[in-house]
Protein backbone atom coordinates (compact mmCIF):
# COMPACT_ATOMS: atom_id res chain seq x y z
CA UNK A 1 0.00 0.00 0.00
CA UNK A 2 1.33 3.38 -0.97
CA UNK A 3 0.24 7.03 -0.69
CA UNK A 4 2.27 9.73 -2.37
CA UNK A 5 2.06 13.38 -3.31
CA UNK A 6 4.18 15.19 -5.86
CA UNK A 7 4.68 18.95 -6.16
CA UNK A 8 1.36 19.88 -4.59
CA UNK A 9 0.28 23.50 -4.50
CA UNK A 10 -2.93 24.98 -3.10
CA UNK A 11 -4.37 28.41 -2.49
CA UNK A 12 -7.03 30.14 -0.47
CA UNK A 13 -8.66 32.93 -2.42
CA UNK A 14 -5.82 34.53 -4.39
CA UNK A 15 -3.12 33.58 -1.90
CA UNK A 16 -0.87 30.59 -2.38
CA UNK A 17 -0.90 28.58 0.85
CA UNK A 18 1.90 26.22 -0.13
CA UNK A 19 3.73 24.97 -3.19
CA UNK A 20 6.06 22.08 -4.12
CA UNK A 21 4.89 19.80 -1.32
CA UNK A 22 5.77 16.13 -1.82
CA UNK A 23 5.73 13.03 0.38
CA UNK A 24 5.88 9.27 0.06
CA UNK A 25 4.20 6.91 2.57
CA UNK A 26 3.89 3.14 2.74
CA UNK A 27 2.16 0.62 5.03
CA UNK A 28 2.36 1.67 8.67
CA UNK A 29 3.85 5.11 7.99
CA UNK A 30 2.71 8.41 9.47
CA UNK A 31 3.28 11.96 8.25
CA UNK A 32 3.02 14.60 10.99
CA UNK A 33 2.41 18.18 9.87
CA UNK A 34 3.60 20.93 12.17
CA UNK A 35 3.65 24.71 11.93
CA UNK A 36 1.81 27.75 13.20
CA UNK A 37 -1.89 28.40 12.66
CA UNK A 38 -2.56 29.40 9.07
CA UNK A 39 0.57 27.70 7.76
CA UNK A 40 -1.35 25.35 5.47
CA UNK A 41 -1.64 22.16 7.54
CA UNK A 42 -5.42 21.88 7.26
CA UNK A 43 -5.37 22.87 3.60
CA UNK A 44 -2.92 20.09 2.76
CA UNK A 45 -5.00 17.53 4.65
CA UNK A 46 -8.13 18.59 2.79
CA UNK A 47 -6.36 18.25 -0.54
CA UNK A 48 -5.25 14.72 0.34
CA UNK A 49 -8.75 13.83 1.55
CA UNK A 50 -10.26 15.08 -1.70
CA UNK A 51 -12.17 17.93 -0.05
CA UNK A 52 -10.20 20.68 -1.77
CA UNK A 53 -8.79 20.73 -5.28
CA UNK A 54 -5.09 21.39 -5.57
CA UNK A 55 -3.75 24.00 -7.98
CA UNK A 56 -0.85 21.89 -9.13
CA UNK A 57 0.61 18.45 -8.52
CA UNK A 58 -1.16 15.22 -7.73
CA UNK A 59 -1.88 12.71 -4.96
CA UNK A 60 -1.95 8.99 -5.71
CA UNK A 61 -2.89 5.84 -3.79
CA UNK A 62 -1.79 2.32 -4.70
CA UNK A 63 -3.40 -0.61 -2.87
CA UNK A 64 -1.79 -3.85 -1.71
CA UNK A 65 -2.50 -5.43 -5.12
CA UNK A 66 -0.65 -2.69 -6.93
CA UNK A 67 -3.82 -1.10 -8.28
CA UNK A 68 -4.07 2.69 -8.38
CA UNK A 69 -7.52 3.32 -9.80
CA UNK A 70 -9.03 4.79 -6.62
CA UNK A 71 -8.68 8.41 -5.58
CA UNK A 72 -6.99 8.96 -2.19
CA UNK A 73 -10.18 10.53 -0.85
CA UNK A 74 -12.07 7.31 -1.51
CA UNK A 75 -9.74 5.30 0.73
CA UNK A 76 -9.47 7.87 3.53
CA UNK A 77 -11.21 8.74 6.75
CA UNK A 78 -11.07 12.48 7.47
CA UNK A 79 -11.43 13.84 11.00
CA UNK A 80 -11.48 17.63 10.99
CA UNK A 81 -12.12 20.24 13.66
CA UNK A 82 -15.86 19.58 13.51
CA UNK A 83 -17.30 16.27 14.63
CA UNK A 84 -19.69 15.74 11.69
CA UNK A 85 -22.41 14.25 13.90
CA UNK A 86 -26.07 15.28 14.22
CA UNK A 87 -26.87 16.64 17.69
CA UNK A 88 -30.49 15.46 17.69
CA UNK A 89 -29.64 11.86 16.76
CA UNK A 90 -28.37 9.33 19.25
CA UNK A 91 -24.74 8.33 19.19
CA UNK A 92 -25.76 4.91 17.84
CA UNK A 93 -27.81 6.47 15.05
CA UNK A 94 -24.92 8.73 14.07
CA UNK A 95 -22.39 5.91 14.02
CA UNK A 96 -24.77 3.62 12.14
CA UNK A 97 -25.16 6.27 9.46
CA UNK A 98 -21.40 6.53 8.98
CA UNK A 99 -20.95 2.77 9.10
CA UNK A 100 -23.51 2.26 6.33
CA UNK A 101 -22.42 5.32 4.35
CA UNK A 102 -18.77 4.29 4.17
CA UNK A 103 -18.95 0.51 4.30
CA UNK A 104 -15.75 -1.49 4.52
CA UNK A 105 -13.03 -1.50 1.91
CA UNK A 106 -11.31 -4.74 1.00
CA UNK A 107 -8.49 -5.39 3.44
CA UNK A 108 -10.22 -4.73 6.73
CA UNK A 109 -13.46 -4.65 8.71
CA UNK A 110 -14.99 -1.96 10.90
CA UNK A 111 -16.06 -2.53 14.48
CA UNK A 112 -19.63 -2.97 15.64
CA UNK A 113 -21.05 0.23 17.10
CA UNK A 114 -20.86 -0.86 20.73
CA UNK A 115 -17.34 -2.21 20.20
CA UNK A 116 -16.30 1.15 18.75
CA UNK A 117 -17.85 2.92 21.73
CA UNK A 118 -15.88 0.67 24.07
CA UNK A 119 -12.71 1.33 22.09
CA UNK A 120 -13.03 5.07 22.77
CA UNK A 121 -13.85 4.46 26.43
CA UNK A 122 -17.57 5.28 26.32
CA UNK A 123 -19.42 1.97 26.30
CA UNK A 124 -23.05 1.96 27.39
CA UNK A 125 -24.11 5.49 26.42
CA UNK A 126 -24.70 5.18 22.67
CA UNK A 127 -28.45 5.51 23.31
CA UNK A 128 -27.98 9.15 24.34
CA UNK A 129 -28.46 12.07 21.92
CA UNK A 130 -25.08 13.23 20.63
CA UNK A 131 -25.88 16.82 21.62
CA UNK A 132 -26.39 15.74 25.24
CA UNK A 133 -22.75 14.77 25.64
CA UNK A 134 -19.82 16.84 26.86
CA UNK A 135 -17.37 18.24 24.32
CA UNK A 136 -14.81 15.62 25.26
CA UNK A 137 -17.31 12.77 24.87
CA UNK A 138 -18.43 14.15 21.53
CA UNK A 139 -14.85 14.22 20.30
CA UNK A 140 -14.31 10.62 21.39
CA UNK A 141 -17.37 9.48 19.45
CA UNK A 142 -16.29 11.51 16.43
CA UNK A 143 -13.11 9.45 16.51
CA UNK A 144 -15.23 6.29 16.73
CA UNK A 145 -16.41 7.09 13.17
CA UNK A 146 -12.98 5.95 12.02
CA UNK A 147 -13.46 2.59 13.70
CA UNK A 148 -16.91 1.53 12.44
CA UNK A 149 -15.86 1.36 8.77
CA UNK A 150 -12.44 0.35 7.46
CA UNK A 151 -10.35 2.81 5.51
CA UNK A 152 -6.59 2.33 5.11
CA UNK A 153 -5.72 6.04 5.29
CA UNK A 154 -6.57 8.27 8.25
CA UNK A 155 -6.37 12.04 7.72
CA UNK A 156 -6.51 13.78 11.10
CA UNK A 157 -6.64 17.51 11.79
CA UNK A 158 -5.65 18.21 15.42
CA UNK A 159 -7.21 14.92 16.60
CA UNK A 160 -6.27 15.40 20.27
CA UNK A 161 -7.03 19.13 20.61
CA UNK A 162 -8.93 20.07 23.79
CA UNK A 163 -8.84 16.52 25.15
CA UNK A 164 -7.82 15.48 28.63
CA UNK A 165 -4.68 13.43 29.16
CA UNK A 166 -6.49 10.07 29.31
CA UNK A 167 -8.34 10.69 26.04
CA UNK A 168 -5.14 11.96 24.45
CA UNK A 169 -3.36 8.70 25.30
CA UNK A 170 -6.33 6.67 24.09
CA UNK A 171 -6.39 8.38 20.69
CA UNK A 172 -2.64 7.89 20.26
CA UNK A 173 -3.04 4.18 21.06
CA UNK A 174 -5.82 3.83 18.46
CA UNK A 175 -3.78 5.67 15.83
CA UNK A 176 -0.78 3.49 16.63
CA UNK A 177 -2.93 0.36 16.31
CA UNK A 178 -4.05 1.53 12.87
CA UNK A 179 -0.40 1.90 11.87
CA UNK A 180 0.52 -1.54 13.22
CA UNK A 181 -2.27 -3.02 11.09
CA UNK A 182 -0.62 -1.47 8.03
CA UNK A 183 -2.64 1.74 7.91
CA UNK A 184 -1.30 5.11 6.83
CA UNK A 185 -1.76 8.27 8.92
CA UNK A 186 -1.51 11.96 8.04
CA UNK A 187 -1.99 14.22 11.05
CA UNK A 188 -1.69 17.93 11.78
CA UNK A 189 -0.82 18.65 15.38
CA UNK A 190 0.68 21.24 17.70
CA UNK A 191 1.86 18.60 20.17
CA UNK A 192 3.90 15.40 19.81
CA UNK A 193 1.80 12.27 19.33
CA UNK A 194 4.57 9.81 20.10
CA UNK A 195 3.92 7.64 17.04
CA UNK A 196 6.48 5.36 15.41
CA UNK A 197 7.47 5.21 11.73
CA UNK A 198 6.85 8.92 11.37
CA UNK A 199 8.01 11.61 9.02
CA UNK A 200 7.61 15.28 9.93
CA UNK A 201 6.83 18.14 7.59
CA UNK A 202 6.89 21.69 8.87
CA UNK A 203 4.47 23.95 7.01
CA UNK A 204 5.74 27.51 6.71
CA UNK A 205 2.67 29.48 5.69
CA UNK A 206 1.68 31.75 2.84
CA UNK A 207 4.06 31.90 -0.10
CA UNK A 208 2.28 34.78 -1.83
CA UNK A 209 0.60 35.36 -5.18
CA UNK A 210 3.75 36.13 -7.14
CA UNK A 211 5.43 32.77 -6.80
CA UNK A 212 5.36 32.27 -10.57
CA UNK A 213 3.51 28.97 -10.58
CA UNK A 214 0.54 30.07 -12.65
CA UNK A 215 2.19 30.20 -16.02
HUQUIFEN-V612194 format. One record per pair of residues at least 24 apart in sequence whose C-alpha atoms are under 7 Angstrom apart, sorted by sequence separation. I is the first residue (numbers start at 0). J is the second residue. D is the distance in Angstrom with one decimal. If there is no record, write none. Layout:
i & j & d
I & J & D
I & J & D
This chain:
i & j & d
1 & 25 & 4.5
47 & 71 & 6.5
48 & 72 & 4.3
116 & 140 & 7.0
119 & 143 & 6.5
0 & 25 & 5.7
1 & 26 & 6.7
47 & 72 & 6.6
0 & 26 & 5.5
48 & 75 & 6.3
116 & 143 & 6.6
135 & 162 & 6.0
115 & 143 & 5.6
48 & 77 & 6.5
157 & 186 & 7.0
152 & 182 & 5.9
153 & 183 & 6.3
154 & 184 & 6.1
155 & 185 & 6.1
156 & 186 & 5.7
157 & 187 & 5.4
115 & 146 & 6.0
151 & 182 & 4.9
152 & 183 & 4.8
153 & 184 & 4.9
154 & 185 & 4.9
155 & 186 & 4.5
156 & 187 & 5.0
157 & 188 & 4.9
115 & 147 & 6.4
151 & 183 & 6.2
152 & 184 & 5.8
153 & 185 & 6.3
154 & 186 & 5.9
155 & 187 & 6.4
156 & 188 & 6.9
91 & 125 & 5.0
90 & 125 & 4.7
91 & 126 & 6.1
112 & 147 & 6.4
89 & 125 & 6.5
90 & 126 & 6.2
110 & 146 & 5.8
111 & 147 & 6.2
89 & 126 & 5.6
90 & 127 & 6.1
109 & 146 & 5.6
110 & 147 & 4.6
89 & 127 & 5.1
90 & 128 & 5.9
109 & 147 & 4.3
110 & 148 & 6.9
89 & 128 & 3.8
90 & 129 & 5.1
109 & 148 & 4.0
88 & 128 & 5.3
89 & 129 & 5.3
108 & 148 & 6.5
109 & 149 & 4.9
87 & 128 & 5.8
88 & 129 & 6.1
108 & 149 & 5.2
86 & 128 & 6.4
87 & 129 & 6.6
107 & 149 & 5.6
86 & 129 & 4.8
87 & 130 & 6.2
9 & 53 & 4.9
85 & 129 & 6.8
86 & 130 & 4.1
8 & 53 & 5.9
9 & 54 & 5.1
103 & 148 & 5.1
104 & 149 & 5.9
7 & 53 & 6.7
8 & 54 & 5.4
102 & 148 & 5.5
103 & 149 & 4.8
104 & 150 & 6.2
8 & 55 & 5.0
97 & 144 & 6.5
101 & 148 & 6.2
103 & 150 & 7.0
7 & 55 & 5.4
8 & 56 & 6.5
6 & 55 & 6.9
7 & 56 & 4.2
98 & 147 & 5.4
6 & 56 & 4.7
7 & 57 & 6.2
94 & 144 & 6.2
98 & 148 & 5.3
5 & 56 & 5.5
5 & 57 & 5.7
4 & 57 & 5.8
5 & 58 & 6.6
4 & 58 & 4.3
3 & 58 & 5.7
4 & 59 & 6.4
3 & 59 & 5.4
82 & 138 & 6.5
2 & 59 & 5.8
3 & 60 & 6.6
2 & 60 & 4.6
1 & 60 & 5.6
2 & 61 & 6.5
82 & 141 & 5.2
1 & 61 & 5.0
0 & 61 & 5.5
1 & 62 & 6.5
0 & 62 & 4.5
0 & 63 & 4.6
76 & 145 & 6.2
76 & 150 & 6.1
75 & 150 & 5.5
74 & 150 & 5.4
75 & 151 & 6.4
76 & 152 & 6.3
77 & 153 & 6.2
78 & 154 & 6.3
79 & 155 & 6.3
80 & 156 & 6.4
74 & 151 & 6.2
75 & 152 & 4.5
76 & 153 & 4.9
77 & 154 & 4.7
78 & 155 & 4.9
79 & 156 & 4.9
74 & 152 & 6.1
75 & 153 & 5.6
76 & 154 & 5.9
77 & 155 & 6.0
78 & 156 & 6.1
75 & 154 & 6.7
48 & 154 & 6.9
44 & 154 & 6.4
41 & 156 & 6.4
40 & 187 & 6.0
28 & 178 & 6.6
27 & 178 & 4.2
27 & 179 & 5.9
27 & 181 & 4.4
29 & 183 & 5.8
30 & 184 & 6.3
31 & 185 & 6.0
32 & 186 & 6.0
33 & 187 & 6.1
26 & 181 & 4.6
27 & 182 & 5.1
28 & 183 & 5.3
29 & 184 & 4.5
30 & 185 & 4.8
31 & 186 & 5.0
32 & 187 & 4.5
33 & 188 & 5.9
26 & 182 & 5.7
27 & 183 & 5.4
28 & 184 & 6.5
29 & 185 & 5.7
30 & 186 & 6.4
31 & 187 & 5.8
32 & 188 & 6.4
33 & 189 & 6.3
26 & 183 & 5.9
25 & 183 & 6.9
40 & 202 & 6.4
39 & 202 & 6.2
38 & 202 & 5.5
38 & 203 & 5.3
39 & 204 & 5.8
31 & 197 & 6.9
38 & 204 & 3.4
29 & 196 & 6.2
30 & 197 & 5.6
31 & 198 & 6.1
32 & 199 & 6.0
33 & 200 & 6.3
34 & 201 & 5.4
37 & 204 & 6.2
38 & 205 & 6.5
28 & 196 & 5.2
29 & 197 & 4.6
30 & 198 & 4.8
31 & 199 & 4.8
32 & 200 & 5.0
33 & 201 & 4.7
34 & 202 & 5.0
27 & 196 & 6.9
28 & 197 & 5.9
29 & 198 & 6.2
30 & 199 & 5.7
31 & 200 & 6.2
32 & 201 & 5.8
33 & 202 & 6.0
34 & 203 & 6.3
32 & 202 & 6.8
17 & 204 & 6.7
16 & 204 & 6.1
17 & 205 & 6.3
16 & 205 & 4.5
17 & 206 & 6.1
15 & 205 & 5.9
16 & 206 & 6.0
14 & 205 & 7.0
15 & 206 & 5.6
15 & 207 & 5.3
14 & 207 & 5.5
15 & 208 & 5.7
14 & 208 & 5.3
13 & 208 & 6.5
